[in-house]
Amino acid sequence: MRIELTRFRVNAGAQARVDEWMTFLNNHLAAVRETLEPEQMYVETIFSETSSGVDYLYWYSVQGTGGSLVEQSDHWLDAQHLEFWRDCIDDNYPPEDLTERVTMMPERVADAMVPLDSVPHSPKS
């Protein structure tokens, strides 16, 4: 399991587009969930911050290993995600990975974070 928190700088003037994208994601959570399993993404949360007049997005994720990359996806939502990324994320500002110091979660939660294909399924009656 990999846990990450990364800060990305938003392009100047792109905050309205960021707000539209966050609203879109919140309104299409079923489609978002369809994209998570192939990526082995167990938790993905996006935070925002404005500091000294500059907007940032933080991606927090808990991800398994061996998942597909968003760039390899043929899901319509991932295509829009990549378009959003090109429009809004400042490629001239390197992403900043925050350092994980400790992860605290109940063992049952950690044990539940496994690829879907390794979870035993109950036979349907």
C-alpha positions in Angstrom: 0.0 0.0 0.0 1.3 3.4 -0.9 0.1 6.6 0.8 0.9 10.0 -0.8 0.1 13.6 -0.3 1.3 15.9 -3.1 0.9 19.6 -3.6 0.4 21.0 -7.1 0.3 24.6 -8.1 -2.7 25.8 -10.0 -2.1 28.0 -13.1 -2.9 31.7 -12.5 -6.4 32.5 -13.5 -7.5 28.8 -13.5 -9.4 28.8 -10.2 -12.8 29.0 -11.8 -12.0 26.0 -13.9 -10.7 24.1 -10.8 -14.0 24.9 -9.1 -16.0 23.6 -12.1 -14.0 20.4 -12.1 -14.4 19.8 -8.3 -18.2 20.4 -8.7 -18.2 18.0 -11.7 -16.4 15.3 -9.7 -18.8 15.7 -6.8 -21.7 15.4 -9.2 -20.3 12.3 -11.0 -19.1 10.1 -8.1 -20.4 6.9 -9.6 -18.2 7.5 -12.7 -15.3 8.5 -10.4 -15.7 5.2 -8.5 -15.5 3.3 -11.8 -12.0 4.7 -12.4 -10.7 3.8 -9.0 -10.6 0.0 -9.1 -8.3 -0.3 -12.2 -5.9 2.1 -10.6 -5.9 0.2 -7.3 -7.0 3.5 -5.7 -8.5 2.9 -2.3 -8.8 6.5 -1.2 -8.3 9.7 -3.2 -9.1 13.1 -1.7 -8.4 16.5 -3.2 -7.8 19.5 -0.9 -7.3 23.2 -2.0 -5.3 26.0 -0.5 -4.6 29.6 -1.3 -1.3 30.9 0.1 0.1 34.4 -0.7 -2.4 34.7 -3.5 -1.4 31.4 -5.2 -3.8 28.5 -5.5 -2.7 24.9 -4.8 -4.3 21.5 -4.9 -3.3 18.7 -2.7 -3.9 15.1 -3.8 -4.1 12.6 -0.9 -4.2 8.9 -1.9 -4.0 5.5 -0.5 -3.2 3.1 -3.4 -2.4 -0.5 -3.9 0.4 -1.7 -6.2 0.1 -2.6 -9.8 -2.8 -0.4 -10.7 -3.1 1.2 -14.1 -2.1 4.8 -14.8 -4.7 7.5 -15.5 -2.8 8.1 -18.8 -3.5 4.5 -19.9 -7.2 4.6 -19.1 -9.8 4.6 -21.8 -12.6 5.8 -19.4 -14.3 9.0 -20.5 -13.8 10.6 -17.1 -10.0 10.0 -17.2 -9.8 11.7 -20.5 -11.5 14.7 -19.0 -9.2 14.5 -16.0 -6.1 14.8 -18.2 -7.7 17.7 -20.0 -8.3 19.4 -16.7 -4.7 18.7 -15.7 -3.3 20.3 -18.9 -5.6 23.4 -18.4 -5.1 23.9 -14.7 -1.9 22.5 -13.2 1.3 24.6 -13.5 3.9 22.4 -15.1 6.6 25.0 -14.4 6.2 24.4 -10.6 7.4 21.0 -9.6 4.9 18.9 -7.5 5.8 18.7 -3.8 5.5 15.4 -2.2 5.0 15.7 1.6 6.8 13.1 3.7 4.7 10.5 5.4 5.7 10.2 9.0 3.2 7.8 10.5 0.0 6.1 9.3 -2.6 5.2 11.8 -5.6 3.1 10.9 -7.4 0.1 12.4 -5.9 -3.2 11.2 -9.3 -4.2 9.8 -9.3 -1.1 7.5 -5.8 -1.8 6.3 -6.7 -5.5 5.7 -9.8 -4.4 3.7 -7.6 -2.4 1.3 -6.9 -5.1 -1.3 -7.5 -5.4 -5.0 -11.1 -6.2 -5.8 -10.2 -9.4 -7.6 -8.6 -10.8 -4.4 -11.7 -10.3 -2.3 -13.8 -13.5 -1.8 -17.3 -13.1 -3.2 -20.3 -14.8 -1.7 -22.2 -17.0 -4.1 -25.5 -15.5 -5.1 -28.5 -17.5 -4.1 
